[in-house]
């Protein structure tokens, strides 16, 4: 890897860290029922030790996800959770990193209950014999661990890490349900439970 590529990688990691740090601050404040009013740009750059360009890019990402609003002269403020793009993979990951609260877990349960039964139904109709056998194998592994029909256990609401075969089974369901974009390439839907994999 050349020096230029290393520089780009370093910049990308810095951007990701700054965005994550600011997102955590927004999430923490929202859970406390507070609105964050961020310091002036120069002061925030000094606090974080980053350039104005890095800070602006991070804030733009959060604004695009509905987490902050930037107004001339008024500065940058956080927005309430109801206005966030709650199924955005980054927002899901950031919430899990901060620590999943009861509302977060409850919302994930409701989303999965709304989407996955239909996807599983389509998968059952469209899957080949080989694919059905693989899905059945994943479900059997879940049954052995005693996480069969308990929604709380499936999404980690009981504080358990989500088994990889559960995610794999859902991936099979989504693939067989025809989860593809118009251009024909399979793009993964946001995985509400994936950020909870590492939670204990």
PAMARBA-258026 format. One line per field, with one value per residue (C-alpha): residue number from 0; residue in three letters; x negated, y negated, z. Coordinates in nm, 2 decimals, always signed. Example, Ala and Ser with C-alpha at 12.3 -4.5 7.8 and 13.67 -1.06 7.14 Angstrom:
! PAMARBA-258026
i c(0,1)
aa c(ALA,SER)
X c(-1.23,-1.37)
Y c(+0.45,+0.11)
Z c(+0.78,+0.71)
This chain:
! PAMARBA-258026
i c(0,1,2,3,4,5,6,7,8,9,10,11,12,13,14,15,16,17,18,19,20,21,22,23,24,25,26,27,28,29,30,31,32,33,34,35,36,37,38,39,40,41,42,43,44,45,46,47,48,49,50,51,52,53,54,55,56,57,58,59,60,61,62,63,64,65,66,67,68,69,70,71,72,73,74,75,76,77,78,79,80,81,82,83,84,85,86,87,88,89,90,91,92,93,94,95,96,97,98,99,100,101,102,103,104,105,106,107,108,109,110,111,112,113,114,115,116,117,118,119,120,121,122,123,124,125,126,127,128,129,130,131,132,133,134,135,136,137,138,139,140,141,142,143,144,145,146,147,148,149,150,151,152,153,154,155,156,157,158,159,160,161,162,163,164,165,166,167,168,169,170,171,172,173,174,175,176,177,178,179,180,181,182,183,184,185,186,187,188,189,190,191,192,193,194,195,196,197,198,199)
aa c(UNK,UNK,UNK,UNK,UNK,UNK,UNK,UNK,UNK,UNK,UNK,UNK,UNK,UNK,UNK,UNK,UNK,UNK,UNK,UNK,UNK,UNK,UNK,UNK,UNK,UNK,UNK,UNK,UNK,UNK,UNK,UNK,UNK,UNK,UNK,UNK,UNK,UNK,UNK,UNK,UNK,UNK,UNK,UNK,UNK,UNK,UNK,UNK,UNK,UNK,UNK,UNK,UNK,UNK,UNK,UNK,UNK,UNK,UNK,UNK,UNK,UNK,UNK,UNK,UNK,UNK,UNK,UNK,UNK,UNK,UNK,UNK,UNK,UNK,UNK,UNK,UNK,UNK,UNK,UNK,UNK,UNK,UNK,UNK,UNK,UNK,UNK,UNK,UNK,UNK,UNK,UNK,UNK,UNK,UNK,UNK,UNK,UNK,UNK,UNK,UNK,UNK,UNK,UNK,UNK,UNK,UNK,UNK,UNK,UNK,UNK,UNK,UNK,UNK,UNK,UNK,UNK,UNK,UNK,UNK,UNK,UNK,UNK,UNK,UNK,UNK,UNK,UNK,UNK,UNK,UNK,UNK,UNK,UNK,UNK,UNK,UNK,UNK,UNK,UNK,UNK,UNK,UNK,UNK,UNK,UNK,UNK,UNK,UNK,UNK,UNK,UNK,UNK,UNK,UNK,UNK,UNK,UNK,UNK,UNK,UNK,UNK,UNK,UNK,UNK,UNK,UNK,UNK,UNK,UNK,UNK,UNK,UNK,UNK,UNK,UNK,UNK,UNK,UNK,UNK,UNK,UNK,UNK,UNK,UNK,UNK,UNK,UNK,UNK,UNK,UNK,UNK,UNK,UNK,UNK,UNK,UNK,UNK,UNK,UNK)
X c(+0.00,-0.15,-0.18,+0.11,+0.34,+0.23,+0.31,+0.65,+0.71,+0.60,+0.83,+1.12,+1.06,+1.04,+1.36,+1.53,+1.40,+1.51,+1.86,+1.90,+1.79,+2.04,+2.32,+2.25,+2.29,+2.62,+2.75,+2.64,+2.81,+3.13,+3.16,+3.13,+3.41,+3.17,+3.08,+2.71,+2.60,+2.26,+1.98,+1.87,+1.68,+1.34,+1.39,+1.52,+1.22,+0.99,+1.17,+1.16,+0.82,+0.94,+0.95,+1.26,+1.29,+1.31,+1.56,+1.78,+1.78,+1.88,+2.16,+2.29,+2.31,+2.51,+2.73,+2.81,+2.91,+3.15,+2.94,+2.84,+2.95,+2.71,+2.84,+2.65,+2.58,+2.78,+2.51,+2.55,+2.80,+2.91,+3.25,+3.49,+3.48,+3.81,+3.65,+3.35,+3.33,+3.37,+3.30,+2.98,+2.70,+2.47,+2.73,+2.81,+2.44,+2.39,+2.68,+2.55,+2.20,+2.35,+2.55,+2.89,+3.17,+3.51,+3.67,+3.40,+3.44,+3.82,+3.81,+3.59,+3.82,+4.12,+3.93,+3.83,+4.18,+4.31,+4.06,+3.93,+4.24,+4.32,+3.97,+3.96,+4.29,+4.15,+3.83,+4.04,+4.21,+3.90,+3.62,+3.46,+3.44,+3.08,+3.16,+3.45,+3.22,+2.96,+3.23,+3.36,+3.01,+2.98,+3.31,+3.21,+2.89,+3.11,+3.34,+3.04,+2.95,+3.30,+3.36,+3.64,+3.95,+3.85,+3.83,+3.64,+3.36,+3.35,+3.28,+3.07,+3.34,+3.23,+2.88,+2.75,+2.52,+2.71,+2.58,+2.42,+2.65,+2.95,+2.81,+2.72,+3.08,+3.22,+2.98,+3.10,+3.46,+3.39,+3.20,+3.48,+3.74,+3.59,+3.41,+3.24,+3.21,+3.31,+2.95,+2.95,+2.69,+2.78,+2.76,+2.79,+3.08,+3.00,+2.95,+3.11,+2.97,+2.61,+2.49,+2.59,+2.37,+2.10,+2.33,+2.31)
Y c(+0.00,-0.34,-0.65,-0.81,-0.51,-0.52,-0.89,-0.83,-0.54,-0.75,-1.04,-0.79,-0.65,-1.00,-1.10,-0.79,-0.85,-1.21,-1.12,-0.84,-1.07,-1.34,-1.08,-0.93,-1.28,-1.33,-0.99,-1.04,-1.37,-1.25,-0.97,-1.23,-1.43,-1.71,-1.89,-1.94,-2.28,-2.23,-2.49,-2.72,-2.54,-2.68,-2.58,-2.23,-2.17,-2.27,-2.04,-1.74,-1.82,-1.80,-2.03,-2.23,-2.01,-1.69,-1.85,-1.98,-1.64,-1.46,-1.71,-1.67,-1.29,-1.34,-1.60,-1.37,-1.10,-1.35,-1.37,-1.73,-2.05,-2.33,-2.68,-3.00,-3.21,-2.97,-2.70,-2.33,-2.15,-1.79,-1.68,-1.46,-1.08,-1.09,-1.27,-1.03,-0.77,-0.50,-0.21,-0.36,-0.10,-0.36,-0.49,-0.14,-0.07,-0.40,-0.33,+0.02,-0.12,-0.38,-0.10,+0.03,-0.10,+0.05,-0.17,-0.09,+0.29,+0.26,+0.08,+0.34,+0.61,+0.43,+0.37,+0.74,+0.86,+0.63,+0.74,+1.08,+1.30,+1.18,+1.22,+1.58,+1.65,+1.54,+1.74,+2.06,+2.02,+1.93,+2.13,+2.43,+2.76,+2.69,+2.34,+2.47,+2.73,+2.46,+2.25,+2.55,+2.62,+2.26,+2.29,+2.62,+2.47,+2.20,+2.46,+2.63,+2.31,+2.26,+1.94,+2.07,+1.85,+1.61,+1.27,+1.12,+1.38,+1.36,+0.98,+0.98,+0.83,+1.07,+0.94,+1.24,+1.21,+1.30,+1.63,+1.60,+1.87,+1.65,+1.37,+1.62,+1.76,+1.42,+1.35,+1.66,+1.55,+1.20,+1.34,+1.58,+1.32,+1.13,+0.86,+0.70,+0.35,+0.25,+0.27,+0.64,+0.65,+0.77,+0.49,+0.59,+0.43,+0.27,+0.55,+0.42,+0.69,+0.70,+0.41,+0.62,+0.91,+0.80,+0.71,+0.94)
Z c(+0.00,-0.11,+0.10,-0.07,+0.01,+0.37,+0.40,+0.26,+0.50,+0.79,+0.69,+0.66,+1.00,+1.15,+0.98,+1.12,+1.47,+1.48,+1.34,+1.59,+1.88,+1.79,+1.74,+2.08,+2.23,+2.05,+2.16,+2.53,+2.55,+2.38,+2.64,+2.91,+2.75,+2.65,+2.33,+2.24,+2.14,+2.00,+2.05,+1.78,+1.50,+1.60,+1.96,+1.87,+1.64,+1.92,+2.17,+1.93,+1.78,+1.42,+1.12,+1.02,+0.71,+0.92,+1.15,+0.87,+0.70,+1.02,+1.09,+0.74,+0.79,+1.11,+0.94,+0.65,+0.91,+1.08,+1.40,+1.39,+1.22,+1.11,+1.08,+0.99,+1.30,+1.52,+1.51,+1.52,+1.75,+1.80,+1.68,+1.88,+1.82,+1.64,+1.35,+1.32,+1.04,+1.30,+1.06,+0.93,+1.00,+1.15,+1.39,+1.50,+1.56,+1.75,+1.97,+2.05,+2.12,+2.37,+2.53,+2.41,+2.63,+2.67,+2.40,+2.15,+2.20,+2.20,+1.87,+1.72,+1.82,+1.66,+1.34,+1.31,+1.39,+1.11,+0.84,+0.90,+0.90,+0.55,+0.43,+0.57,+0.39,+0.06,+0.13,+0.19,-0.15,-0.36,-0.20,-0.36,-0.17,-0.09,+0.05,+0.25,+0.40,+0.50,+0.66,+0.85,+0.97,+1.11,+1.28,+1.44,+1.58,+1.73,+1.89,+2.04,+2.21,+2.33,+2.14,+1.92,+1.94,+2.21,+2.04,+2.33,+2.30,+1.92,+1.92,+2.24,+2.47,+2.74,+2.72,+2.52,+2.22,+1.90,+1.75,+1.41,+1.27,+1.35,+1.14,+0.87,+0.87,+0.82,+0.54,+0.36,+0.41,+0.27,-0.03,-0.12,-0.06,-0.35,-0.15,-0.45,-0.59,-0.94,-1.06,-0.98,-0.70,-0.36,-0.11,+0.26,+0.44,+0.77,+1.02,+1.33,+1.54,+1.41,+1.63,+1.93,+1.84,+2.07,+2.36,+2.66)
